[in-house]
Every structure is written in structure tokens, then in C-alpha cells.
Amino acid sequence: LAGRQARYLNDFEEIAKYYTRAITRDPDSPQLLESAVQAFVSLGDFERAVPFAQKLVDSDIKSQIAQITLIVDEGNRGDYDAILARPAAQTGVGPLVDGLMTAWAEIGKGQMSAGLAGFDKVAKESGLRGFALYHKALALASVGDFEGAEATLGLTPPDKEQDQDIVSARAALDLARTPVDTGEITGLKAQVEADPKHHQARIDLAVALNAAGQRDDALE
């Protein structure tokens, strides 16, 4: 009853606590383990989700959310080789997520050409061109190729031009063309620290750091 009430209220912190307690009574329940993973992921707390996700995988339980959680953890730790070594059958989320995950992992390893080729591959999938171009533009901007990023966004299908991601990417590029304001960087860092899920602030910070010559920090 407590778990259902928490879900009804979208109280993910309480949901996470409920399933954590429930697992102590039934530690091998796939349903409880997956529900705990979902709750912690909803909170953006992948660190606490990892043990439950790992147990699902170790128990040979097929769970997309568990696989995604472990992939995010590998990315956070910079273990890009582990991401690239995963068989497609093990992840199998879909051509968009799988393709973007592989492309960003290549870029994380410093293999820009392979990463960009990965985005191009995703762009060939029906209905995914806009998503792929957005991520390719971000990748180019992250290494200071703002002209290439702008050109990539220029290939966006007309029906995707006003999508939030595309608009945000253009705004970030405009920011990169303005003189660097150290006070602005400090403010953006404060925004990201206060809310790590504030994606626009993260994009703006990465672009600002790159424009300031702090490319290693921008890639983080």
C-alpha cells in the first residue's frame, strides 16, 4: 500500500526507500529489483541503482533499465572500452540509444572520426536523423569545431527545426561566439552543481569552458 501511494504521488525518494526495504525481505525478486532500479534512476541516482541492476544482470534477468544503468555507470567512470565491448544482444535498447551510446563512447576514447561515423549511421535510421544531427553537432562543438556544428545543425529536417534540443544547441553555439565571461562560467557551474539534471546549463557550461580553452573540463 505504501509503495502504491508513493507511486501515485510520484514520490520517487519514498518509492526507492520502499523497494529497498522490500528487497531485504525478498532479495531475489526480479520485480522488486527492477522497481528499485527504476526508482533510483528516476531520482537521477545511478550510483544507488547500480547494485540492484548488477544483481539483475548476474541473475540472467533480461532488463533494459538494468543494462542502461550499468552503461551509464561505465560512462561516468570513463570505462568506454566496457561500453564498446558489450554485445548488441546484451543491450538491445534500440537503434537510437544503442547507436548514440556507441558513438559517444568512441568520442570518450578520443576516437572522433569513429564517433562521428556512429552518429551518421544513426541518422540513416528512419525518423532518427534529427536526433543524430543534434548529438553530432554537440560532439563537434565539444572540441571547438563550431563551424562544423553549425553546418551539421543546418542539415536538420524542417519539421525538427523547433525541437527543444535543436533550439538549445543553436543557443549554445551562439553563446560560444560571444567573449568568455568568467563570471558567467562561475554562474553556470553553480547551476549544474545545484541541479545536475539541468541539461541546458550543462550544455552552456561545456560550450563556455571550451571557448575559454578549458577543453578537458568541457568534456567532463
Beta strands, then each sheet from edge to edge (+ up, - down):
end
